[in-house]
């Protein structure tokens, strides 16, 4: 479903989209106050759910959806726009050139991220991948922020998410500059490399975000101009000295016991 705006107050619910060559649903060009909820996506050839805010758009919501095996790109993506929301979704087994959830200032004509973007109460499982298109020699994060076409300065709140068995790092910053990001009450349960990878300027505040089962350590930081504020309650991973290894390490998967968080009870099943 490719939906070109401008339009306002559309709701899509209870749909099942499988085995597509491209996106599952894309809100494109000046879509506002619209929602996709209680829907199921499997085996999409591009982003399963996307908000592409070319020329503007915002105040949209993706909530209580289930995404499985997006073959290319991301499970859920926000490309620019104002005050968009991604909450209470389950995303699993993303395959290549993307992550589970992505926030980016990307693509010509997209309005940069502004207002307050919310990423909350999502469960992201076995996400993050190699990006062959960009020829990166490192893995993309399960949740990744990419300031490609413009610096990312709008507020971004990342709260109460669970990152389970991430293929590389659960949280990833890349591009020119990403600032004004807050991580609070998230849990990381298993990661192939580090809890966080930083490859841009910027700033993040981290509070009450715990991490266990890390393949290589806490933070990979290849920049000196990215500020990390430790708000407490994170455990030891935020206090370890950052590293920037060369070559990039091979992921190590540590077995840790985990169970699906309670919020999954409201997400559609994969039947």
N, C-alpha and C positions, 0 to 999 in steps of 0.2 A: 504494500500500500504506500504509494508515493503521493503525498498531499502537499500541493503548492498553495500558499496563501497569496494575499492576506485573507485570513479568516480568524474567528474568535469563538471560544466556548464550544469546541467540539469534544465529545467524549466517545472513546472507543473502548468497549469492554467485552469480555467473554469471547474473544476470537482465538483461533488456533491457526498458526502459520508455520508450515513445515516445508523443507526441501526447496528452497528458493535460490535463484541465481544471484540475487542482490539483497537489498535491505528487506527486513520484515516490515517495519513501519518507519517512515521518515517524515517528520514535520519540517517542511522546507519553506523558507521565505515568509517572514512576517506572520507566523502563526502565534497566537496569544491565548492564554487562559484555557488551554486544551489539555486533555488527559488521555493516557492509555493505561488501563487497569485490568486486573484479573484475566490476563491473557497469557498464552503459551506460545513459545517460539522454539523451533529446533532446526538445525542444519540450514542456516541462512548463509548466503554467499557473500554478504557484507554485514554491516552493523545490524543486529537484530532490531534494535530500537535506536533511533537517532533524532536529535533536534538540530537541524542545520539552519541557523539563524541568519541566513543571507539577507541583507537589507534590514535586519531588525527582527524582533520577536522576543517572546519571553513569557514568564509566569506560567510555564507549562509543567506538567507532572507526569512522570512514569512511576506507577506504584503497584505493588502486589502482582507483579508479573514473574513468569518463570522463563528463563532463557537457557537452552542447552545446546552445546556444540555449534556455536557460530564458527564457521570454517575460516572466514577471513575477516579481519578488522576486529570490532569490539562487540561485546554483549550489549552494552548500552553506551551511547556517546552523546555528549553535549558539545556542539561546535558554536561557541559564542552565545550571545543572548543575555537577557536580564532575568535574574531571580528565578532560574529554573530549578526543579526539584526532582531527585531520584531517590525514592524511599521504598523500603519493604519489598525489595525484589530478590530473587534467587537467580544467580548467574553461574553456570558451571561449564567447564571443559572447553574454554575458548582455545582456538587452534593456532592461528598465525597472524602476524603483523597487527597486533593490537593487544588489548587486555580485557578484563571483565567489565570495568567501567572507565570511561575516558572523558576528561574535560580538556578542551583545547581551544585556543585562538588560532584557527586554521581555516584555510580555503578563502579564495578571493571574495570580497564583498561581505564576509561575515562580520557582524558587530562584535567587538570584544566582550568578554565576560564582564558583567556589571551587576549592581545590586548585590543580593546575597544568594549564592548558589548553595543548595543543601544536598548532601549525599549522606543518607541516614538509614540505619536499620536494614542494610542490605547484607546478604550472605553471598560471598564470592568464593567459589571453589575451583581449584586447579586452573587458575587463569594466569595470563602473562605468557609471552611467546617471543620467538625470534622475529625480527623485522627485516626481511630480506629485501624489501623495496628500498629502504634507506641504507642498506648494507651496514647496519649497526653490528658491532661485535659484542653486544651485551643484550640481555633480555629486557623486554618491555614489562612494566609492572602490572599487577592485577588491577590496581587503581593508578592511573597515570595522568599527569598534567603536562601539556605540551604548549608552550608559548612560542609558536612558530612565526606567525605573521604579526603579532603584537604582544607586548608585555601583558601579563595577566595580573591585574591589580584589584579586581572585584573581590569582595569577601566570599570565601568558600568554607563552609562548615561541614566537616566530615565526622559524623557522630554515630556511635552505637553499631558500627559495622563489624562483621566477622569475615576475616580473610583466612581461608582454610586451604592448606597444602598448595600454596602459591608456587608456580613453576620456577619463578625467579624471585624478585622482590615484590612484596605486597603493595608498596607505595613508592612512586617514582615521579621525580620532577626533571623536566628536560626543556631545552629551548633557550630563550633570552633571559627572562626574569619572571618568576612566579612568587607573588607576595600575598600576604593577608589570608593565609590558609591556617585553619585551626583543626587539629585532630583531638577528639575527646571521646573517651569511653569506647574505644575500639579494641578488638582482640585479634591478634595474629597467632594462628595455630599452624605452624609448619610453613617453611619457606625455603626454596632451593638455594638462595644466596644470602641476602641480607634483609632486614626488616624494611629498610628504606634506602633508596638510591637517588643521589642528587647529581644532576649534570646541568645546572643552570644557576644564575644568581637568584636571590629571593629570600624568603623568610617563612617559617612555619612555627606555630606553637603547638606543643604536644603535651596532653594531659591524660592521665588515667587510661593509657593505651598500652596494653601488655603484649608480650611476644614470647613464644616458646617454640622450640624445634627449628631454630635458624641454622641453615646449612653452613654459613660462614661467619655470621656475626651481626652486629647491630646496624651500623650505618656505613654505606659506601658513599663517600663525598669527594668528588673530584674538583670541587670549587672552594675558593677561599672567601667568596662573596655571598654565601648563603648562610643566613642566621637561623640557628635552632634555639628556641626558647623551651626549656624543660619546665612544664607547669606542675610536675610532680605526679606520683601515682603510676609511673610507667615501668618500674622495675629497673633492671641494670642495663637494658639494651641502649638506652639513650645516653648513658654515661660512659660507654666504651669509646675510646679514641677512634674517630673516623679513619677509614682507610681508602686508598684508591689503587687497587691492585692492577698490575699489568704483567701478563695478560689477564683478561677477565676470567674469573674462576668457573670451573665446571660446577653446576649445581649439585648439592648433596642433599638428599631427602632423608630427614630424620623422622622416624616413626613416633608419633605422639597420639595419645588417645583423645578423641573429640566426639562431640555429638552435635546434631543439628540444633541451632538455637530455636527457641520457642516461636519466634515470629514467623517461621516457615508454615505454621498451621493455617495461615490465611492466604498462602500462595497456591495457585492452581497446581495440580499434580501433573505428572508426565504421561498420563494415560492417553 
